[in-house]
Amino acid sequence: MLQNEYLIDVFLGDERLGSGLRFMRKFALTAAHRLGDSLRGSRRRNGLRLGDGTPVVVADYNLTSDLALLRLLPDDSDVPLPRVRFDTAKREEPWRTAYQLADRSKSLYGHVADADAVYRRTESLVVKALRLQVDSSPEGHSDYAGSPIERTRQSGPPVALGLLVEPRPHRDTEGIASFAGTVSEAVRLFKHHLGAAPTPGGQEGGSAAHDFGDEGAKEYPTGKNAIERHLDKAGLINIVRVDWTQ
């Protein structure tokens, strides 16, 4: 049964395909390349499940970003919010994977090399992601695919910065670079499934509340300018006064 976890593991039968980031009550993100042939069965039940047996369907995917949107189908309609907050990563900020192998000496961690890197581009789409410097050296990264990466220094609920997607060559590295897709990029790509682009405490579709993360994910986004943008978008910038204190 789903509780307030935000790190999930996705299985096909008894095979673990990868991790995922649950960012709404019944929606999660994972790395599309780990789903393989399951992508062909998008939008219908095809044997995908979580570790607790909760069925999963692929609501949509985008190969350019290597992001897949998962819809979770729990038996209980009253699903708690995931206990997680979200924030925008900064260059040089340290990170670690939420998913850890049994041998914790093989965990992935590092710092953000570029917070606004181009991951892939096509004629019609440019996808941005976090380019990551990996400071640990486990054997390969495939076991960590889809894992949320989180801020290493915070109090309270975890602060997710993104999720690990497929590594790619990059001009600023001497080989393959590691990347993390962001929730904001996923919302942009999959907004037609999520209703209007969700904001903290917002609604998904009609009247069904579908909040981000930990009680509205108060850290997504943060700052005076972000508050003003939300007020302006809602047409309230000239009605609501916000006195900001540091």
Disulfide bonds with the S-S distance in Angstrom:
none
